[in-house]
Every structure is written in C-alpha cells, then in structure tokens.
C-alpha cells in the first residue's frame, strides 16, 4: 500500500493516470504530453507499474501502458471501509 500512495503522491504520475484513463499509450506517446525527458517519464511509469496502477505490454519495439482498473477497485474498497456509519457517543437528551 505504501508504494501505491507514493505513486499517487506525485502530480505528474496522476496526470499520466488521467491520460491512460482515455486510452492505452506507448511510453513515447506519454512522454510527448510532458516537457520532461523520456528517462524521467520512464521512471514515473516504472513507479506506477511497481505500485500496480499500470500494466505494460511489449509489442515489437513499443511498450504499451494501460490503467490497471483492478487496483483502482481495490483502492476504492479500501477507502470505503472508512466511510461506514459511526455510532454516536452522544446521549439523547
């Protein structure tokens, strides 16, 4: 879970996730959307992959990245556990 939150903590990585929400993209296509170097984007993609937020598939000389919705579902489930009904400690008057 720590790797997940570390990955989500960076605005560039959140922007990459937003791009991948629209469609699968190659590392080069993702890099073209930013003013960072390709190695910097590769580092961000690697952290997202390690956290399980994105998946990568190599096709020929390209690596395609896609959003891993299974992990997103797990995150939502984890957060929902904290939104349950609380018992009131106040006494009725």
C-alpha positions as a printed Julia matrix, in Angstrom:
93×3 Matrix{Float64}:
   0.0    0.0     0.0
   2.96   2.35    0.65
   4.16   2.06   -2.96
   0.64   2.85   -4.1
   0.4    6.05   -2.07
   3.93   7.06   -3.05
   2.97   6.67   -6.7
  -0.22   8.7    -6.25
   1.58  11.43   -4.34
   3.18  12.92   -7.47
   1.11  15.19   -9.74
   2.93  14.01  -12.88
   2.04  10.4   -12.12
  -1.58  11.4   -11.51
  -1.54  13.18  -14.88
  -0.18  10.02  -16.52
  -3.03   8.02  -14.97
  -5.52  10.54  -16.36
  -4.03  10.1   -19.84
  -4.24   6.32  -19.57
  -7.85   6.59  -18.48
  -8.61   7.78  -22.02
  -6.64   5.1   -23.88
  -3.62   2.81  -23.8
  -0.46   4.63  -24.83
   3.19   3.94  -25.57
   5.89   5.44  -23.38
   6.78   7.78  -26.25
   3.19   8.99  -26.62
   3.03   9.66  -22.89
   6.38  11.48  -22.95
   5.14  13.69  -25.78
   2.47  15.06  -23.41
   5.07  16.4   -20.96
   8.1   18.67  -21.02
  10.2   16.11  -19.14
  12.88  13.89  -20.65
  11.91  10.38  -21.75
  14.02   8.8   -18.97
  12.1   10.87  -16.41
   8.77   9.68  -17.81
  10.09   6.11  -17.84
  10.92   6.46  -14.15
   7.38   7.67  -13.41
   5.92   4.8   -15.43
   8.11   2.31  -13.58
   6.88   3.58  -10.2
   3.27   3.37  -11.39
   3.89  -0.16  -12.63
   5.55  -1.2    -9.35
   2.53   0.14   -7.47
   0.27  -1.93   -9.71
  -1.53   1.12  -11.08
  -0.5    0.5   -14.69
   0.29  -2.57  -16.72
   2.73  -2.76  -19.59
   2.77  -4.99  -22.66
   5.62  -5.1   -25.15
   4.54  -5.24  -28.79
   7.52  -5.25  -31.14
   9.74  -2.35  -30.2
   6.99  -0.5   -28.32
   5.76  -0.86  -24.76
   2.09  -0.05  -24.31
   0.85   1.12  -20.93
  -2.7    0.76  -19.66
  -4.54   1.59  -16.48
  -4.93  -1.35  -14.11
  -8.55  -0.94  -13.05
  -8.35  -3.92  -10.65
  -6.04  -1.96   -8.36
  -8.3    1.07   -8.63
 -11.22  -1.07   -7.45
  -9.12  -2.28   -4.51
  -8.23   1.3    -3.55
 -11.9    2.31   -3.6
 -12.83  -0.71   -1.47
 -10.07   0.19    0.99
 -11.29   3.8     1.27
 -14.95   2.81    1.61
 -14.21   0.89    4.8
 -13.56   4.24    6.47
 -16.88   5.77    5.45
 -19.15   3.39    7.38
 -21.74   4.57    9.86
 -20.34   5.67   13.18
 -22.17   5.03   16.41
 -22.91   8.24   18.15
 -21.3    8.7    21.56
 -23.75  11.47   22.39
 -26.56  10.69   24.79
 -30.06  11.67   23.73
 -31.48  14.4    25.89
